[in-house]
Every structure is written in C-alpha cells, then in structure tokens.
C-alpha cells in the first residue's frame, strides 16, 4: 500500500518518462506528491451567471467581477493606426459577449480556437453598441464534454497551478485534470491516516482518503468545504504540536540560570534616567524579572512600537545578568544599529563598573582580535554586535542572557547558533514590528509575550500626509522653513543609484540635485547601504551633531536610528514600500516633544488613496485588494498610527509567508489555513495540541502513535529547532 504511493509519476496514465521529467522539476516525483498537488480554485455552476444577467447587472450599476462560460464563435485581429487588438466573440445559451486584448496578441490568437469552451472572469463593461465586453479577462479552457457535464450535472471543476515546466510538455488545464483524476481513482484508497481517529470523530472531519478525493473532485461545495476544513485543522494541529514541544522542552526539560535580583544596582540605574518608566515598561520589567528568577530559561518575546522604550527594559535585564557574574549579549541586524546601541548603552552605564564591547564584521582586525580576547576572558560584560557574533571565533566565557533586536531579521538557524554558544541562557527577543494575534498563537506560540503599548508621555502623534510628486516644491519649502526652527529632515529614496530596469528614484542622483537646487542653502548629507559601516557611523554622528539639516538616505535608516531633532521624514515612491517598512521609517521621527511629520510622496492620487478603506476588507473582493494594495497601504498609514493595528492590515495584504520572516521561523509554511479567517480553528488546534503534549510529552501512548509517526516522517527538519526561540 505505502510502496504504491512511492511509484514514479511516469507510470500514471498519460504521463510517461518525458512528462515525468517536467513534473519532477516542480517537485512532483511520485504518486503521493501528485495526490497532494491540490487545486488552487474551482469553477462552481452556482457562481456563474448568463450573458443576459451580466447585461442586467451592469445596467443596474454593478462594478464587480463576474464569471461566465461560453463557446468561441469567432476571433479577429483589428488594426487601428500602428496598434492592434485581438477580439474574441463567444456565446452562451442566452446571448453573445466579447473579450478583447491589447497585448500578447500572438499568444491569445493561438489559444482561442473556434468551438472551444472557456470560463471567463473579469469586470464587464457595456460597449456603445450594447455588447457585453471583457478587457484582458482571466480565462480557463474547458473540454467540450466537461462543459456539458458542468451544466447538466452541476459538476465542480478544479483548476491547478500550471507552471511553465508543465506547459512546455503540452500539459494544459484539461490534461492535468485527467492525469490527477487517474492518480486519485487508482491510488487514493492506499493513503494511510495521519490524524488521530478520536480528533477526526470529535470534529466530524472526513478521513484522509475521503478528504483527498473531495478536495480534487468534490460532488458538492459542502463536501469541498469539509475537505478544506480537515486539511486546515491538520496543518494547524501539527504546527501547534511543534509549538507545544518547543515550549515543553524549554520550560520543563532544560535547567537554566536562576538569577538573584539585586535591587540596589537597578534602583541606581533608574535614578540616572532623565525620565520615569511608563506603566507598560514597569509591567514588562516585572515579567522579565520573574522569568530570570526561575530555574527554567527565559524565552520571552518583547513587542513594542517604535520609540516605546524596549531597549531600556532589555538593558535592565542585562544589568541583572552582569550583577550575577554573567555576560549579556545583544545582537542587532545592522552595524549602524549595533554601533548606536553601543554608544547609548555606554552613555547610560557610564557610572557603573561595566565593560562593554562592540563586535562588527567591518572592524579592523586588531580591534576585532582584542574584542574577541576580552569576550573569551570574561573581561567584556555586555557584548553588542551583528551577525559577526555568530562566527566560530566568538567564544563567550559565561553567557547568561541573549537579547535579539529586530528578531525577524534573523533566521531561526542564526538565532540557534548564538544561543548554543552558551548552556541554556535566558533569551529575550525584541521586535518593533508588532505581531498579529494569530501569528503569536502559531509561529510564536512557544514564547511568553510581553507588550509595551504605552508611549512616553511627552510624545506627540506624528502627522502623516500623502502628497503627489507635483507638490515637491512646496514640500522642500516646508523643510527650509522648519529648519529655521531647528528641525532636521530625512529624505528617503528606494535605491542607491539609478536603475535602468526599475523606474525608481535613486538617493545619489537626488542628493546631487537637491544640494545644487531646492536645498542649496541647507547642509545636505548622504547615507546609503553601500557605504562602509564606519562611513555610515560618521555621517550619522555628524547628523546627530546638527552638521546636516537634511539627510538623503535609502532604507538603511529603517531600523533603530534615533536623532531627536530629526522630526520630518519624506518618503519618496511611498507606494513601492511595504506597510511594515513604511511604519518603521515613520518611527525615525517623533523622538522628542516636538511635532513630527511624515510626508508620503507617491504617484497615486491622494484623493483616490483616501477612498480605500484600509480596515474594511469585508467590502473588498480579493481582486480589488490585489489591485489596490498600494493605495490601501498609504491610506492605512494616513489613518492609523498604532503598529499593532497596522500589523493586522499588513497580514491581510501580505499573508503569513512574508510577514516577519515566518519562512525562517522553523515551522512549515501555511498551505491551507488562513491566519485571518481561521482564528477559531487555530484556537481549537492549539488547545488540542497543548493538552496532548502536557499529558504525553514523549508521545508514547498508543493513541498518540500516529502523531509521533507523522512528526518523524513529515516534520524532521522542523523538529531540529524545537528548542530554539
């Protein structure tokens, strides 16, 4: 049974050796792989409307997309001047409609043959002659017998991702469906169950064989939805099993360091600060202190918006470790941020007998050698660095606390390399990119979470506006006027140098233009990622000392730069940046009691962007969201300052695969579950998984045998990181 699923895909009817090679190129080598190559969408008769209904919808003001099935009756290439278009006439039982393309005419001309059936999806328009027309529609080819079955029996037709490797061997939608249908009919019954039967019965889920058959060729939409629910639950359940195993390993199995809290040094440090900690900072500090006093290692995630004061809290934790005779390390994603941490921490601890060391990849060899020696001999108490800390030559003497700043910039393997340089240190992970609730329950579910939402009392809300490029002259005048009040300005561009391929603004070109043009009476500096770290540091130091009124920069300033008098940031080509990145860039200003401004410059019409309701996704179709992502992001930036609210919108726009580097999280990607709409399923799966691991952490009981086998078979790589934050 099992062996038959390992049969090469070439032995499936209509495949053969040549086509098997193209399947192999997309990761499908055997029957099992083919059975789990699921459809991406379906054509359901109940969602279709006729051409006469389309006409009625449009005349009543409907502006959304529709799907219609028709047969090609004619096609022609029409020339107008030097240009041309391709027009296809189609018919269904109630009338005629047409599709037009202005580009890719050769491809479409070959595709649309008379007598062939297509499902067409697009926003319909009515021409001046009263015809229904679709411009550049999405389309799927149907076999004529499929079309007949579809209308006569209401059969649901699956559509699969069709990569170029398959197309090259003349495998189209219809032939791929036939191949997969052959595999399902002949081999699906050999699949062995992967979910415990008591969970299947508890939630009324279809068994694996039934679910695989139904997800490929469902008889009804209800049957399809039940199959989807099964695969969503199973995916979430095994991810939560991994989460629960990580948490159990850290909390129960590992013996950590039991720190003693010495009140006097902390009190002394707090008295040196020119401000009082916020209530949120004090609450988080108490949570960290409780963790550090326990035998099990701390494994805590500290979330806080830009400028909320996470670093001060982390520094107090480092102070506790040092006062107990241990070393503390903080790893930052960039040399410029690591150097800034070094300067700030050195200043804050100047009255303490604490040695602070900085380790960077770009340091002079003699300086680096000396720092490495100090670290190994325990002469360095607090070590600050970048990826350079991961090198083999970095040997800690008595490492007790690891702090990772902007954690999503590091892969799980990188974090594990640093943590494994010590025997079970306490770990504090910090992020200024707030994590959506559903992600914190899954990918970060093994961590204890602390949140700083409260901002320092003297901070004002940053005024964020969207301006078109024709307003740049007025914007530069605003910068000039504000410089008389002591304001400094960041001007951000997407690239370092001009690119022939990308129509994006470059920092170097505009630096020269601004210095000689609009801003010639101001001191203008330039900062970008291609500079050496000490050059960057020199520029930032001069900017902090107010030698520059304006700093032209790329996104190298995105993380952690802290210049209190820089209270204007202009972000050019703002539509090109992600929401999280825009929010991080905005966080570079507003670090003082002055009013701060974030000016988003874009080719998107500000009035149009303001109409896109960033948080009203219920009223937008998937295609509307896809087409208007940039406008939605800009609208969200204008309306919302909270990073936590923005993170939820960002998740909806980008999905969990991209946000916060979850592809590096040590967990598998989400294939079936939707972290936006499947919240209840996530909670259920988490409760079930944690209950099982708390009761039987080694999965030795007979009823948990299937879980153990499935983990060993399908999650080997993920289990490697079960003890890493």
Long-range contacts (C-beta under 8 A, 24 or more apart in sequence): 1-190, 1-192, 2-190, 2-192, 4-31, 4-187, 4-190, 5-30, 5-31, 5-32, 5-35, 5-187, 5-190, 5-191, 6-30, 6-31, 6-32, 7-31, 7-187, 9-33, 9-34, 12-179, 12-182, 12-183, 12-186, 13-179, 13-182, 14-175, 14-178, 14-179, 14-182, 15-179, 18-169, 19-169, 19-171, 21-169, 22-165, 22-166, 22-168, 22-169, 22-171, 23-165, 23-166, 25-163, 25-165, 26-163, 26-165, 26-166, 31-183, 31-187, 34-179, 34-180, 34-183, 35-183, 35-184, 35-187, 35-188, 35-191, 35-212, 36-212, 37-160, 37-180, 38-160, 38-215, 38-216, 38-231, 38-671, 39-158, 39-159, 39-160, 39-215, 39-216, 40-159, 40-160, 40-161, 41-158, 41-159, 42-156, 42-157, 42-158, 42-159, 42-218, 42-224, 43-67, 43-69, 43-119, 43-140, 43-142, 43-150, 43-156, 43-157, 43-159, 44-156, 44-221, 45-150, 45-151, 45-154, 45-155, 45-156, 46-154, 46-221, 48-119, 50-92, 50-93, 50-94, 50-95, 51-91, 51-92, 51-94, 51-95, 51-96, 51-97, 51-132, 52-94, 52-95, 53-94, 54-97, 54-124, 54-132, 55-95, 55-126, 55-130, 55-132, 57-124, 58-124, 58-125, 58-126, 58-132, 59-126, 63-123, 64-123, 64-621, 64-624, 65-121, 65-122, 65-123, 65-621, 65-623, 66-121, 66-122, 66-123, 66-124, 67-119, 67-120, 67-121, 68-92, 68-97, 68-119, 68-120, 68-121, 69-117, 69-118, 69-119, 69-120, 69-142, 69-147, 69-150, 69-151, 70-97, 70-117, 70-118, 70-120, 71-115, 71-116, 71-117, 71-147, 72-112, 72-113, 72-114, 72-115, 72-116, 72-117, 72-118, 73-114, 74-114, 75-109, 75-112, 75-114, 77-105, 77-109, 88-112, 90-118, 90-120, 95-132, 96-131, 97-124, 97-131, 97-132, 97-133, 97-134, 98-131, 98-132, 98-133, 98-134, 99-133, 99-134, 99-135, 99-137, 99-139, 100-133, 100-134, 100-135, 100-136, 101-135, 101-136, 102-135, 102-136, 103-136, 111-141, 115-144, 116-141, 116-144, 117-141, 117-142, 117-143, 117-144, 117-146, 117-147, 118-142, 119-157, 140-173, 141-172, 141-173, 141-174, 142-173, 142-174, 143-174, 146-174, 155-219, 156-217, 156-218, 156-219, 156-220, 156-221, 156-224, 158-216, 158-217, 180-216, 181-216, 181-217, 184-212, 184-213, 184-216, 184-217, 188-212, 188-213, 193-706, 194-234, 194-706, 194-710, 194-714, 195-230, 195-233, 195-234, 195-237, 195-706, 196-703, 196-704, 196-706, 196-707, 198-703, 199-233, 199-237, 199-688, 203-233, 203-684, 205-229, 205-230, 205-233, 206-230, 228-672, 229-681, 231-671, 231-672, 232-672, 232-673, 232-674, 232-678, 232-681, 233-681, 233-684, 233-685, 235-668, 235-670, 235-671, 235-672, 235-673, 236-442, 236-673, 236-678, 236-681, 236-682, 236-685, 236-686, 237-685, 237-688, 237-689, 238-668, 238-689, 238-707, 238-710, 238-711, 238-714, 238-715, 239-442, 239-443, 239-667, 239-668, 239-685, 240-442, 240-445, 240-682, 240-685, 240-686, 240-688, 240-689, 240-690, 241-689, 241-692, 241-693, 241-707, 241-711, 242-666, 242-667, 242-711, 242-715, 242-718, 242-719, 242-722, 243-442, 243-445, 243-446, 243-667, 243-686, 243-689, 244-445, 244-446, 244-689, 244-690, 244-692, 244-693, 244-694, 245-693, 245-697, 245-719, 245-722, 246-446, 246-721, 246-722, 246-723, 246-724, 247-299, 247-445, 247-446, 247-690, 248-693, 248-694, 248-697, 249-722, 249-723, 250-296, 250-297, 250-299, 250-446, 250-723, 250-725, 251-296, 251-299, 252-296, 252-697, 254-296, 254-297, 254-424, 254-723, 255-295, 255-296, 255-424, 256-294, 256-295, 256-296, 256-297, 256-298, 256-424, 256-425, 256-426, 257-292, 257-297, 257-324, 257-326, 257-400, 257-424, 257-425, 257-426, 258-293, 258-294, 258-295, 259-292, 259-293, 259-320, 259-321, 259-324, 259-326, 259-400, 259-426, 260-293, 260-324, 261-289, 261-292, 261-293, 261-320, 262-320, 262-323, 262-324, 265-319, 265-323, 265-352, 266-316, 266-319, 266-320, 268-351, 268-352, 269-315, 269-316, 269-319, 269-348, 269-349, 269-352, 272-348, 272-351, 273-312, 273-348, 275-456, 277-309, 277-312, 277-313, 278-308, 278-309, 278-452, 278-454, 278-455, 278-456, 278-457, 279-454, 280-304, 280-308, 280-451, 280-452, 280-453, 280-454, 281-309, 281-312, 281-313, 281-452, 281-454, 283-450, 284-313, 284-450, 284-451, 284-452, 285-313, 285-316, 287-448, 287-450, 288-313, 288-316, 288-317, 288-428, 288-450, 289-320, 291-426, 291-448, 292-317, 292-320, 292-321, 292-401, 292-426, 297-424, 297-425, 297-426, 297-427, 298-426, 298-427, 298-428, 298-448, 299-427, 299-446, 299-447, 299-448, 299-725, 300-427, 300-428, 300-429, 300-447, 300-448, 300-449, 300-450, 301-407, 301-429, 301-430, 301-431, 301-435, 301-440, 301-444, 301-447, 301-448, 301-449, 301-450, 301-725, 302-428, 302-429, 302-430, 302-431, 302-450, 302-451, 302-452, 303-431, 303-434, 303-435, 303-449, 303-450, 303-451, 303-452, 304-430, 304-431, 304-432, 304-451, 304-452, 304-453, 305-432, 305-434, 305-452, 305-453, 305-455, 305-587, 305-642, 305-643, 305-644, 306-432, 306-583, 306-584, 306-586, 306-587, 306-588, 306-643, 307-455, 307-456, 307-459, 307-587, 307-590, 307-591, 308-432, 308-452, 308-453, 308-454, 308-455, 308-456, 309-452, 309-456, 310-430, 310-432, 310-452, 311-341, 311-344, 311-405, 311-430, 312-348, 313-452, 314-403, 314-405, 314-428, 314-430, 315-345, 315-348, 315-349, 317-401, 317-403, 317-426, 317-428, 318-382, 318-401, 318-403, 319-349, 319-352, 319-354, 320-401, 321-400, 321-401, 321-426, 322-354, 322-381, 322-382, 324-400, 325-398, 326-398, 326-399, 326-400, 326-401, 327-375, 327-378, 327-380, 327-381, 327-382, 327-383, 327-396, 327-397, 327-398, 327-399, 327-400, 327-401, 328-381, 328-382, 328-383, 328-399, 328-400, 328-401, 328-402, 328-403, 329-382, 329-383, 329-384, 329-385, 329-389, 329-396, 329-399, 329-401, 329-402, 329-403, 329-418, 330-382, 330-383, 330-384, 330-385, 330-403, 330-404, 330-405, 331-385, 331-386, 331-387, 331-389, 331-402, 331-403, 331-404, 331-405, 331-410, 331-418, 332-384, 332-385, 332-386, 332-405, 332-406, 332-559, 332-560, 333-386, 333-405, 333-406, 333-409, 333-410, 333-559, 334-386, 334-556, 334-559, 334-560, 335-360, 335-361, 335-362, 335-386, 335-533, 335-536, 335-537, 336-533, 336-536, 336-537, 336-540, 336-556, 336-560, 336-561, 337-405, 337-406, 337-559, 337-560, 337-561, 338-384, 338-385, 338-386, 339-533, 339-537, 340-540, 340-560, 340-561, 340-562, 341-384, 341-405, 341-560, 342-384, 344-562, 345-382, 345-384, 349-382, 354-381, 354-382, 355-379, 355-380, 355-381, 355-382, 356-380, 356-381, 356-382, 356-383, 356-384, 357-382, 357-383, 357-384, 358-383, 358-384, 358-385, 359-383, 359-384, 359-385, 359-386, 359-388, 359-389, 359-394, 360-385, 360-386, 360-388, 360-533, 361-386, 361-387, 361-388, 362-532, 362-533, 362-534, 363-388, 387-414, 389-418, 390-414, 390-417, 390-418, 394-421, 395-421, 396-421, 396-422, 398-422, 399-425, 400-425, 400-426, 401-425, 401-426, 401-427, 401-428, 402-426, 402-427, 402-428, 403-428, 403-429, 403-430, 404-428, 404-429, 404-430, 404-725, 405-430, 405-560, 406-430, 406-431, 406-432, 406-433, 406-559, 406-560, 407-431, 408-433, 408-660, 408-661, 409-559, 409-661, 410-661, 410-664, 411-661, 411-664, 412-664, 412-665, 412-666, 412-721, 412-724, 413-664, 413-721, 415-724, 415-725, 416-721, 416-724, 419-724, 419-725, 427-725, 429-725, 431-660, 432-559, 432-584, 432-587, 432-643, 433-580, 433-583, 433-584, 433-643, 433-647, 433-660, 434-643, 434-644, 434-646, 434-647, 435-647, 435-660, 436-647, 436-648, 436-650, 436-651, 436-659, 436-675, 437-648, 437-679, 438-651, 438-656, 438-675, 438-676, 438-678, 438-679, 438-682, 439-651, 439-656, 439-659, 439-660, 439-662, 439-675, 441-682, 441-683, 441-686, 442-667, 442-675, 442-682, 442-686, 443-656, 443-660, 443-662, 443-665, 443-667, 445-686, 446-725, 447-725, 453-644, 458-592, 458-593, 459-590, 459-593, 460-590, 460-593, 460-594, 460-595, 460-596, 461-641, 462-586, 462-589, 462-590, 462-596, 462-597, 462-598, 462-641, 463-595, 463-596, 463-597, 463-598, 464-586, 464-597, 464-598, 464-599, 464-600, 464-637, 464-638, 464-641, 465-597, 465-598, 465-599, 465-600, 465-638, 466-574, 466-600, 466-602, 466-604, 466-606, 466-609, 466-610, 466-634, 466-637, 466-638, 467-599, 467-600, 467-601, 467-602, 467-606, 468-601, 468-602, 468-603, 468-604, 468-605, 468-606, 469-601, 469-602, 469-603, 471-601, 472-518, 472-601, 473-518, 475-570, 475-599, 475-601, 476-514, 476-518, 476-519, 478-568, 479-519, 479-522, 479-549, 479-550, 479-568, 479-570, 480-518, 480-519, 480-521, 480-522, 482-567, 482-568, 483-522, 483-549, 483-550, 486-565, 487-565, 487-566, 487-567, 487-568, 487-594, 488-543, 488-546, 488-548, 488-549, 488-550, 488-551, 488-563, 488-565, 488-566, 488-567, 488-568, 489-549, 489-550, 489-551, 489-566, 489-568, 489-569, 489-570, 490-550, 490-551, 490-553, 490-557, 490-566, 490-568, 490-569, 490-570, 490-585, 490-588, 490-589, 491-550, 491-551, 491-552, 491-553, 491-569, 491-570, 491-572, 492-553, 492-554, 492-555, 492-557, 492-569, 492-570, 492-571, 492-572, 492-585, 493-552, 493-553, 493-554, 493-572, 493-573, 494-554, 494-555, 494-572, 494-573, 494-576, 494-577, 495-554, 496-528, 496-529, 496-530, 496-554, 504-573, 504-576, 505-572, 505-573, 507-552, 507-553, 507-554, 510-552, 510-572, 511-552, 514-550, 514-552, 519-549, 519-550, 522-549, 522-550, 523-547, 523-548, 523-549, 523-550, 524-548, 524-549, 524-550, 524-551, 524-552, 525-550, 525-551, 525-552, 526-551, 526-552, 526-553, 527-551, 527-552, 527-553, 527-554, 527-556, 527-557, 528-553, 528-554, 528-556, 529-554, 529-555, 529-556, 555-581, 555-585, 557-585, 557-588, 558-584, 558-585, 558-588, 559-584, 561-588, 562-591, 563-588, 563-591, 564-591, 564-592, 565-592, 565-594, 566-591, 567-591, 567-592, 567-594, 567-595, 567-596, 567-597, 568-596, 568-597, 568-599, 569-596, 569-597, 569-598, 569-599, 570-599, 570-601, 571-598, 571-599, 571-600, 571-601, 572-601, 573-601, 573-602, 573-603, 574-600, 574-601, 574-602, 574-634, 574-637, 575-602, 575-603, 575-604, 575-630, 575-631, 575-633, 575-634, 576-630, 577-633, 578-633, 578-650, 578-654, 579-633, 579-636, 579-637, 579-646, 579-649, 579-650, 579-653, 579-654, 580-646, 580-647, 580-650, 580-659, 580-660, 582-633, 582-637, 583-637, 583-643, 583-646, 586-637, 598-637, 600-634, 600-637, 600-638, 602-630, 602-634, 604-630, 604-631, 604-634, 609-634, 609-635, 609-638, 610-635, 610-638, 611-635, 614-639, 614-640, 614-649, 615-639, 615-640, 615-645, 615-649, 617-652, 625-652, 625-653, 629-653, 651-675, 651-676, 652-676, 666-718, 666-720, 666-721, 666-724, 667-718, 668-715, 668-718
